[in-house]
C-alpha cells in the first residue's frame, strides 16, 4: 500500500481529477472501493445542508474519526463557473487534521453532485479517512442521481424549504435512508410529525425511515442523526460491493457520455448551424461507428 498523501497532495490530485476526467478514470482503477463510508446529503437550497454537515463533521471528529466533506456548488449554464461558496460557511472551525473540506463544481446543469465526486470520495477513503460526506447542490423531484453516489442518502428539510409535500411525493424521498428536519430551534415539531406520517404511508419500504429533528445552530439532535446515518450504512460486504460497483459503472458511463458530448460538440462547431443535413449525417456516421467499441480491451 502506498503511503497516505498529505493534505496538499490530496488537494492537488483533486484539482487534476476535476480538470481532466481521464485522470479520474485512471485514478479510479487504482482504488479499493470497499473502504470507509460515504454519505450523500441532499435537500432544497436553504435547508441548511452546509451548516448541518459542519456539525456532523465536528461530531464525527470528536468520536476520533477522520472525516471529509465534498461541498458541491452549481455551475453557471452560461460561463461554466461556480462560486464555491459553501466552504465559506465553515471557516473558523478548528477541526485540525481530522477534517478535510473541499468545494467542487457540479460542472453540469443536470448534475446535483458531479461525475467525479464519488471518485474523489473513494480517493479520500483510500488515504485514511473514515467517512466522507458529499453535499448535493440542491435537489428537485427528478434529480435522482444523488441516490446512487453513496452508502446512505440523507434528505434535509427546513421549516422554510417550501412545499415539502412535493418533496414527499418525489422519487428521491423514496430512496433516502434518513430525513433530517433542520432548524428545530425555530419550531419544527409539527413538520416532523407530518413528514413521519407521510413517509409511513410508503408501503413498499421494509422498514420505517428515521426522521430526526436537528438544529445546526444549537447542535441539538446532531449526535442522534449521526447514529442513524451510521446505522443506515451497516450492510454485509457483498451488498456494499454490489452497490459501489453499480456506482462505479454509473460514474464511468457518465464520463463516457460527457466525453462523447464534448467530441460531438467539437465536430458540430465545424458545420454551420443551419446545415441540418450535414449535422444529421455526422451523427449517423458516429452511431454507425459505435460497434467498433467491441474491439476495445
NUFIKOL-366060 format. One line per 3 residues: number of its first residue (from 1); their letters; for each residue x, z, y of N, C-alpha, C. Coordinates in pm, whole numbers, plus 50000, padded with zeros to 5 digits. Example, Ala and Ser with C-alpha at 12.3 -4.5 7.8 and 13.67 -1.06 7.14 Angstrom:
% residues 2
1> AS> 51319 50780 49431 51230 50780 49550 51320 50780 49670 ~ 51285 50708 49775 51367 50714 49894 51290 50787 50003
% end
This chain:
% residues 297
1> XXX> 50084 50000 49881 50000 50000 50000 50088 50000 50124 ~ 50059 49912 50220 50138 49906 50341 50109 50026 50428 ~ 50205 50069 50511 50184 50186 50596 50074 50160 50698
4> XXX> 50004 50269 50736 49895 50258 50832 49948 50209 50967 ~ 49867 50131 51035 49905 50078 51165 49884 50182 51274 ~ 49963 50172 51380 49944 50258 51495 49821 50211 51572
7> XXX> 49775 50293 51666 49658 50256 51747 49684 50125 51821 ~ 49803 50112 51876 49837 49990 51950 49837 49868 51858 ~ 49888 49885 51736 49892 49774 51641 49750 49736 51596
10> XXX> 49664 49837 51575 49526 49809 51540 49457 49730 51651 ~ 49477 49774 51775 49415 49706 51889 49461 49561 51897 ~ 49590 49538 51872 49643 49402 51877 49584 49316 51767
13> XXX> 49570 49373 51647 49512 49297 51535 49366 49263 51562 ~ 49294 49357 51620 49153 49334 51651 49140 49220 51751 ~ 49226 49219 51851 49223 49112 51951 49249 48977 51886
16> XXX> 49346 48970 51795 49376 48844 51726 49256 48797 51644 ~ 49191 48892 51577 49076 48857 51495 48962 48804 51582 ~ 48941 48868 51698 48834 48823 51787 48860 48683 51842
19> XXX> 48985 48656 51876 49019 48529 51939 49033 48415 51838 ~ 49068 48450 51714 49095 48347 51614 49021 48382 51484 ~ 48901 48327 51465 48824 48359 51344 48898 48334 51214
22> XXX> 48990 48235 51213 49064 48209 51091 49153 48328 51054 ~ 49196 48404 51156 49274 48525 51130 49187 48630 51061 ~ 49058 48632 51099 48965 48727 51036 48949 48694 50888
25> XXX> 48943 48564 50856 48929 48523 50716 49054 48563 50638 ~ 49171 48537 50696 49296 48574 50630 49304 48725 50610 ~ 49263 48801 50711 49269 48947 50703 49172 49000 50600
28> XXX> 49054 48941 50594 48952 48986 50501 49001 48976 50357 ~ 49077 48873 50329 49126 48851 50193 49222 48960 50147 ~ 49276 49037 50240 49375 49141 50206 49315 49281 50200
31> XXX> 49187 49296 50233 49127 49429 50249 49059 49479 50122 ~ 49064 49610 50104 48989 49678 49999 48853 49714 50059 ~ 48748 49645 50018 48616 49665 50079 48541 49785 50021
34> XXX> 48602 49858 49929 48535 49972 49868 48559 50103 49942 ~ 48642 50101 50043 48679 50226 50111 48579 50269 50216 ~ 48574 50402 50237 48506 50460 50352 48359 50429 50365
37> XXX> 48308 50452 50487 48166 50435 50516 48149 50359 50646 ~ 48045 50276 50651 48012 50201 50772 47866 50225 50806 ~ 47842 50268 50928 47705 50292 50975 47677 50202 51093
40> XXX> 47566 50127 51085 47521 50045 51196 47416 50123 51275 ~ 47434 50130 51405 47338 50198 51494 47272 50093 51581 ~ 47141 50077 51565 47068 49973 51636 46954 50036 51714
43> XXX> 46893 49955 51799 46781 50004 51878 46770 49927 52007 ~ 46661 49947 52077 46638 49875 52202 46737 49919 52310 ~ 46771 49831 52403 46856 49871 52515 46794 49989 52589
46> XXX> 46877 50086 52624 46828 50202 52697 46786 50318 52610 ~ 46794 50300 52477 46755 50409 52386 46860 50519 52381 ~ 46979 50491 52430 47085 50592 52431 47178 50583 52312
49> XXX> 47197 50462 52260 47281 50444 52141 47426 50488 52166 ~ 47483 50444 52277 47624 50475 52305 47647 50625 52318 ~ 47559 50691 52393 47572 50835 52413 47554 50911 52282
52> XXX> 47464 50862 52198 47441 50926 52069 47561 50907 51978 ~ 47620 50788 51977 47740 50765 51897 47853 50855 51944 ~ 47863 50874 52075 47962 50967 52130 47949 51104 52063
55> XXX> 47828 51152 52053 47803 51283 51991 47835 51280 51841 ~ 47799 51172 51774 47826 51162 51630 47976 51158 51603 ~ 48051 51089 51689 48196 51085 51674 48255 51225 51686
58> XXX> 48209 51299 51786 48261 51434 51809 48229 51524 51690 ~ 48105 51514 51638 48066 51598 51526 48147 51566 51401 ~ 48168 51437 51375 48245 51397 51256 48391 51438 51271
61> XXX> 48446 51423 51390 48585 51461 51413 48605 51611 51395 ~ 48507 51688 51439 48515 51833 51423 48508 51872 51275 ~ 48450 51786 51193 48444 51810 51049 48573 51768 50979
64> XXX> 48671 51722 51057 48800 51685 51002 48815 51539 50965 ~ 48717 51457 50998 48724 51315 50964 48792 51234 51073 ~ 48849 51120 51033 48894 51019 51129 48781 50918 51141
67> XXX> 48733 50897 51260 48616 50813 51281 48644 50710 51389 ~ 48571 50600 51383 48588 50493 51480 48451 50440 51521 ~ 48445 50382 51640 48323 50320 51688 48356 50181 51741
70> XXX> 48279 50082 51696 48287 49947 51748 48160 49923 51829 ~ 48174 49911 51959 48060 49903 52050 48043 49759 52095 ~ 47938 49695 52049 47920 49552 52072 47833 49529 52195
73> XXX> 47887 49453 52290 47815 49417 52411 47770 49272 52404 ~ 47657 49239 52466 47609 49099 52463 47700 49008 52542 ~ 47708 48883 52496 47788 48781 52565 47697 48694 52650
76> XXX> 47746 48652 52764 47670 48565 52852 47649 48430 52788 ~ 47526 48379 52794 47497 48246 52740 47553 48136 52829 ~ 47595 48174 52951 47648 48076 53046 47800 48073 53043
79> XXX> 47863 48190 53056 48009 48196 53062 48074 48233 52930 ~ 47996 48296 52840 48052 48343 52714 48120 48476 52727 ~ 48126 48531 52847 48194 48658 52870 48103 48777 52845
82> XXX> 48164 48895 52834 48089 49020 52813 48151 49128 52900 ~ 48067 49218 52950 48115 49325 53038 48194 49429 52960 ~ 48159 49451 52834 48224 49552 52750 48220 49689 52817
85> XXX> 48099 49726 52863 48087 49850 52939 48048 49972 52859 ~ 48008 49955 52732 47963 50071 52655 48071 50177 52646 ~ 48197 50135 52635 48306 50231 52620 48319 50321 52743
88> XXX> 48277 50270 52860 48288 50348 52983 48208 50477 52974 ~ 48098 50475 52895 48015 50594 52882 48087 50704 52805 ~ 48195 50670 52737 48265 50766 52653 48396 50813 52714
91> XXX> 48432 50759 52830 48557 50802 52891 48551 50950 52926 ~ 48663 51018 52913 48669 51160 52945 48657 51249 52824 ~ 48616 51192 52711 48606 51271 52588 48744 51286 52526
94> XXX> 48783 51409 52498 48916 51435 52445 48910 51442 52292 ~ 48905 51325 52231 48896 51318 52086 49032 51321 52018 ~ 49134 51278 52088 49265 51270 52025 49272 51154 51928
97> XXX> 49365 51163 51832 49389 51052 51740 49286 51044 51628 ~ 49194 51138 51621 49093 51134 51516 48987 51027 51542 ~ 48981 50979 51666 48875 50885 51702 48934 50760 51766
100> XXX> 48884 50645 51723 48924 50516 51779 48797 50448 51830 ~ 48799 50404 51956 48682 50340 52017 48722 50203 52067 ~ 48643 50103 52033 48674 49967 52074 48546 49894 52113
103> XXX> 48548 49827 52227 48437 49741 52267 48462 49600 52216 ~ 48355 49537 52170 48362 49400 52120 48254 49315 52188 ~ 48279 49187 52198 48178 49094 52248 48101 49036 52131
106> XXX> 47970 49027 52145 47888 48969 52037 47926 48825 52011 ~ 47968 48755 52116 48019 48617 52108 47913 48515 52074 ~ 47788 48558 52062 47680 48463 52034 47550 48524 52080
109> XXX> 47466 48443 52140 47338 48493 52188 47246 48535 52076 ~ 47274 48493 51953 47188 48527 51840 47250 48634 51750 ~ 47368 48682 51787 47435 48783 51704 47422 48920 51770
112> XXX> 47361 49014 51698 47349 49150 51751 47479 49227 51737 ~ 47558 49190 51640 47680 49266 51611 47805 49180 51626 ~ 47797 49055 51597 47915 48971 51600 47966 48949 51459
115> XXX> 48016 48830 51434 48055 48793 51299 48171 48878 51246 ~ 48266 48908 51334 48389 48972 51287 48382 49124 51279 ~ 48275 49185 51330 48269 49331 51334 48287 49397 51197
118> XXX> 48223 49348 51090 48245 49411 50959 48390 49401 50913 ~ 48456 49289 50944 48596 49273 50905 48682 49377 50977 ~ 48654 49396 51106 48729 49495 51185 48701 49635 51132
121> XXX> 48576 49662 51095 48542 49793 51040 48619 49821 50912 ~ 48625 49724 50822 48698 49744 50696 48847 49756 50720 ~ 48898 49687 50822 49039 49700 50855 49069 49844 50898
124> XXX> 48979 49903 50976 48997 50041 51019 48990 50136 50899 ~ 48896 50111 50808 48884 50196 50689 49008 50185 50601 ~ 49072 50069 50601 49194 50050 50524 49316 50110 50593
127> XXX> 49296 50162 50713 49406 50223 50787 49379 50371 50814 ~ 49311 50434 50720 49299 50579 50724 49175 50637 50788 ~ 49086 50553 50839 48962 50606 50896 48860 50627 50785
130> XXX> 48780 50731 50802 48682 50768 50700 48545 50705 50724 ~ 48510 50686 50851 48375 50645 50886 48382 50560 51012 ~ 48317 50444 51008 48312 50356 51124 48167 50333 51164
133> XXX> 48138 50356 51292 48005 50328 51347 48011 50195 51422 ~ 47913 50109 51398 47901 49983 51471 47773 49988 51552 ~ 47785 49974 51683 47666 49974 51768 47623 49831 51798
136> XXX> 47498 49801 51770 47445 49667 51799 47413 49656 51947 ~ 47398 49531 51994 47374 49508 52136 47233 49549 52178 ~ 47144 49570 52083 47004 49596 52117 46918 49495 52047
139> XXX> 46826 49542 51963 46759 49451 51871 46615 49421 51908 ~ 46568 49310 51859 46429 49271 51867 46371 49259 51727 ~ 46250 49212 51717 46182 49211 51588 46247 49114 51488
142> XXX> 46306 49004 51536 46355 48903 51445 46504 48917 51413 ~ 46573 49009 51481 46718 49017 51466 46754 49114 51354 ~ 46757 49062 51232 46773 49147 51115 46914 49143 51057
145> XXX> 47005 49070 51121 47140 49059 51064 47210 49195 51061 ~ 47166 49289 51148 47230 49420 51153 47217 49494 51021 ~ 47109 49469 50948 47084 49543 50824 47183 49508 50715
148> XXX> 47252 49394 50730 47345 49350 50626 47490 49380 50661 ~ 47514 49463 50761 47650 49483 50807 47707 49622 50779 ~ 47631 49713 50721 47683 49847 50696 47624 49909 50572
151> XXX> 47670 50032 50543 47618 50106 50428 47488 50178 50462 ~ 47468 50204 50590 47344 50268 50635 47308 50211 50771 ~ 47179 50200 50796 47129 50149 50924 47047 50258 50992
154> XXX> 47089 50296 51112 47019 50396 51192 46949 50326 51308 ~ 46821 50347 51321 46744 50288 51430 46715 50397 51532 ~ 46750 50371 51657 46736 50471 51764 46619 50436 51855
157> XXX> 46531 50531 51874 46421 50520 51968 46442 50619 52081 ~ 46378 50594 52193 46374 50690 52302 46234 50693 52359 ~ 46198 50796 52432 46063 50802 52489 46036 50688 52587
160> XXX> 46143 50623 52635 46128 50513 52728 46173 50381 52667 ~ 46165 50370 52534 46210 50248 52466 46108 50135 52471 ~ 45996 50158 52535 45895 50053 52541 45790 50074 52434
163> XXX> 45733 49965 52389 45625 49972 52291 45684 49993 52153 ~ 45700 50119 52112 45762 50150 51982 45678 50099 51866 ~ 45548 50078 51889 45462 50027 51782 45511 49889 51738
166> XXX> 45557 49807 51833 45609 49676 51799 45732 49687 51710 ~ 45816 49787 51735 45934 49807 51652 45895 49856 51513 ~ 45793 49942 51505 45748 49992 51376 45699 49875 51289
169> XXX> 45641 49773 51352 45592 49658 51278 45704 49560 51243 ~ 45820 49576 51302 45925 49477 51285 45998 49495 51153 ~ 46062 49386 51109 46133 49388 50981 46248 49485 50978
172> XXX> 46313 49508 51093 46430 49595 51093 46394 49739 51058 ~ 46273 49782 51093 46229 49917 51057 46209 49927 50907 ~ 46168 49819 50845 46150 49818 50700 46282 49834 50628
175> XXX> 46394 49801 50694 46525 49804 50631 46609 49924 50670 ~ 46569 49998 50773 46653 50108 50821 46649 50226 50725 ~ 46754 50308 50732 46767 50424 50644 46729 50554 50715
178> XXX> 46758 50562 50843 46729 50680 50923 46680 50637 51060 ~ 46582 50709 51114 46535 50685 51251 46571 50806 51336 ~ 46641 50781 51446 46676 50888 51539 46593 50872 51665
181> XXX> 46518 50975 51700 46441 50973 51824 46523 51050 51927 ~ 46586 50976 52017 46678 51035 52113 46604 51091 52234 ~ 46679 51167 52314 46629 51226 52439 46520 51330 52410
184> XXX> 46541 51408 52303 46444 51511 52269 46433 51616 52377 ~ 46535 51627 52463 46530 51722 52574 46423 51684 52675 ~ 46374 51559 52669 46268 51515 52760 46130 51533 52698
187> XXX> 46126 51578 52572 46000 51599 52504 45959 51478 52421 ~ 45987 51483 52291 45958 51369 52204 45880 51409 52079 ~ 45830 51532 52075 45763 51581 51953 45647 51492 51912
190> XXX> 45568 51448 52009 45453 51363 51978 45498 51228 51924 ~ 45604 51172 51983 45656 51044 51938 45714 51055 51797 ~ 45787 51163 51769 45843 51185 51636 45731 51190 51532
193> XXX> 45626 51263 51564 45512 51275 51472 45446 51139 51447 ~ 45429 51061 51552 45365 50930 51539 45449 50835 51455 ~ 45580 50837 51476 45668 50749 51401 45670 50789 51253
196> XXX> 45673 50920 51227 45672 50967 51088 45546 50920 51017 ~ 45434 50927 51085 45308 50883 51024 45311 50733 50998 ~ 45367 50657 51093 45369 50511 51081 45458 50466 50966
199> XXX> 45580 50519 50959 45670 50476 50852 45624 50530 50717 ~ 45546 50638 50720 45493 50693 50597 45392 50600 50531 ~ 45339 50505 50607 45242 50409 50555 45309 50291 50486
202> XXX> 45444 50285 50493 45516 50176 50428 45527 50205 50279 ~ 45426 50161 50205 45411 50198 50064 45520 50141 49974 ~ 45593 50037 50022 45695 49975 49939 45820 50061 49926
205> XXX> 45834 50162 50012 45955 50245 50009 45951 50342 49892 ~ 46068 50358 49829 46079 50452 49717 46087 50596 49766 ~ 46138 50615 49887 46147 50748 49945 46120 50740 50094
208> XXX> 46081 50852 50152 46046 50855 50293 46170 50836 50379 ~ 46151 50774 50496 46260 50758 50591 46271 50886 50673 ~ 46394 50936 50686 46415 51054 50768 46401 51017 50915
211> XXX> 46320 51094 50987 46303 51077 51131 46356 51203 51197 ~ 46463 51191 51275 46533 51307 51330 46525 51304 51482 ~ 46481 51414 51540 46480 51429 51686 46618 51475 51731
214> XXX> 46678 51403 51826 46812 51436 51872 46818 51429 52025 ~ 46922 51488 52079 46948 51476 52223 47097 51451 52243 ~ 47130 51335 52298 47270 51306 52327 47318 51383 52449
217> XXX> 47227 51447 52520 47262 51529 52636 47303 51669 52593 ~ 47219 51732 52512 47245 51870 52470 47317 51879 52336 ~ 47310 51772 52257 47369 51774 52123 47275 51824 52016
220> XXX> 47154 51861 52054 47057 51911 51957 47025 51805 51853 ~ 47026 51845 51726 46988 51756 51616 47097 51661 51569 ~ 47211 51656 51638 47316 51560 51603 47377 51592 51467
223> XXX> 47405 51720 51440 47461 51757 51309 47365 51721 51197 ~ 47236 51743 51220 47135 51707 51120 47132 51557 51099 ~ 47141 51481 51207 47141 51336 51197 47263 51288 51117
226> XXX> 47379 51345 51143 47500 51306 51071 47485 51335 50922 ~ 47424 51448 50889 47400 51482 50749 47307 51380 50682 ~ 47202 51340 50754 47107 51242 50700 47176 51107 50678
229> XXX> 47263 51069 50770 47335 50943 50758 47424 50946 50635 ~ 47498 51055 50619 47589 51067 50504 47511 51066 50373 ~ 47393 51127 50372 47310 51127 50251 47263 50986 50217
232> XXX> 47229 50908 50322 47183 50771 50300 47294 50681 50247 ~ 47418 50721 50269 47531 50641 50225 47578 50675 50083 ~ 47516 50774 50024 47555 50812 49888 47499 50710 49789
235> XXX> 47588 50642 49719 47547 50544 49619 47659 50528 49517 ~ 47625 50478 49401 47729 50460 49299 47821 50345 49337 ~ 47938 50343 49277 48040 50246 49312 47992 50102 49294
238> XXX> 47914 50078 49189 47865 49943 49164 47772 49893 49273 ~ 47681 49982 49317 47588 49945 49423 47662 49918 49554 ~ 47759 50005 49586 47836 49986 49708 47911 49852 49704
241> XXX> 47975 49824 49591 48049 49699 49577 47957 49579 49592 ~ 47838 49586 49531 47743 49476 49539 47698 49452 49683 ~ 47666 49560 49754 47620 49547 49892 47730 49493 49982
244> XXX> 47849 49544 49965 47957 49498 50052 48001 49356 50018 ~ 47994 49320 49892 48025 49182 49854 47925 49086 49919 ~ 47798 49128 49926 47697 49046 49993 47729 49033 50142
247> XXX> 47780 49141 50201 47818 49136 50341 47934 49040 50361 ~ 48032 49045 50271 48145 48952 50279 48096 48808 50275 ~ 48006 48779 50181 47952 48643 50169 47880 48603 50297
250> XXX> 47802 48696 50354 47729 48669 50477 47825 48640 50592 ~ 47931 48720 50603 48029 48702 50710 48100 48567 50696 ~ 48144 48535 50575 48215 48409 50553 48124 48289 50581
253> XXX> 47997 48299 50541 47902 48191 50566 47883 48170 50715 ~ 47871 48280 50789 47852 48269 50934 47976 48213 51002 ~ 48093 48250 50952 48217 48194 51008 48223 48043 50983
256> XXX> 48183 48002 50862 48183 47860 50831 48085 47784 50920 ~ 47968 47842 50941 47868 47778 51027 47917 47768 51171 ~ 47983 47875 51219 48035 47875 51355 48143 47768 51371
259> XXX> 48231 47757 51271 48337 47656 51276 48277 47515 51273 ~ 48173 47498 51192 48107 47368 51182 48043 47331 51315 ~ 47977 47427 51377 47913 47402 51506 48015 47364 51613
262> XXX> 48127 47434 51615 48233 47403 51711 48287 47263 51688 ~ 48305 47228 51561 48357 47096 51526 48261 46985 51570 ~ 48133 47004 51543 48034 46904 51582 48023 46892 51733
265> XXX> 48027 47005 51803 48020 47001 51949 48135 46919 52007 ~ 48253 46935 51947 48369 46859 51995 48348 46710 51977 ~ 48287 46670 51863 48260 46529 51839 48148 46478 51929
268> XXX> 48045 46559 51950 47935 46519 52037 47984 46493 52179 ~ 48086 46567 52221 48136 46552 52358 48192 46413 52383 ~ 48225 46341 52276 48281 46207 52290 48173 46099 52302
271> XXX> 48047 46138 52279 47937 46042 52278 47842 46075 52394 ~ 47797 45974 52468 47701 46000 52577 47577 46074 52525 ~ 47528 46167 52606 47415 46248 52563 47290 46167 52533
274> XXX> 47276 46055 52600 47155 45975 52579 47169 45875 52464 ~ 47286 45874 52398 47305 45784 52285 47266 45857 52156 ~ 47136 45870 52138 47085 45947 52025 47117 45880 51891
277> XXX> 47122 45748 51890 47151 45678 51766 47292 45711 51718 ~ 47388 45712 51810 47526 45743 51774 47538 45887 51728 ~ 47468 45975 51792 47475 46117 51755 47412 46139 51617
280> XXX> 47302 46074 51591 47237 46087 51460 47328 46032 51350 ~ 47395 45919 51379 47486 45861 51281 47603 45954 51253 ~ 47649 46023 51358 47761 46116 51343 47724 46232 51251
283> XXX> 47604 46289 51272 47559 46399 51188 47534 46352 51046 ~ 47478 46232 51031 47455 46178 50898 47584 46162 50820 ~ 47688 46112 50888 47818 46096 50822 47877 46230 50784
286> XXX> 47855 46329 50871 47906 46464 50843 47840 46522 50719 ~ 47709 46506 50709 47636 46560 50594 47678 46492 50464 ~ 47698 46361 50471 47740 46287 50352 47879 46331 50304
289> XXX> 47961 46380 50398 48097 46423 50364 48101 46562 50304 ~ 47991 46636 50312 47990 46775 50266 48024 46790 50118 ~ 47981 46701 50029 48017 46718 49886 48166 46727 49860
292> XXX> 48247 46677 49951 48393 46684 49930 48442 46827 49927 ~ 48358 46922 49972 48397 47063 49969 48417 47112 49826 ~ 48355 47041 49730 48370 47079 49589 48515 47068 49544
295> XXX> 48593 46988 49617 48732 46971 49580 48821 47085 49628 ~ 48762 47174 49712 48840 47287 49764 48863 47390 49653 ~ 48975 47465 49659 49003 47565 49554 48904 47679 49561
% end
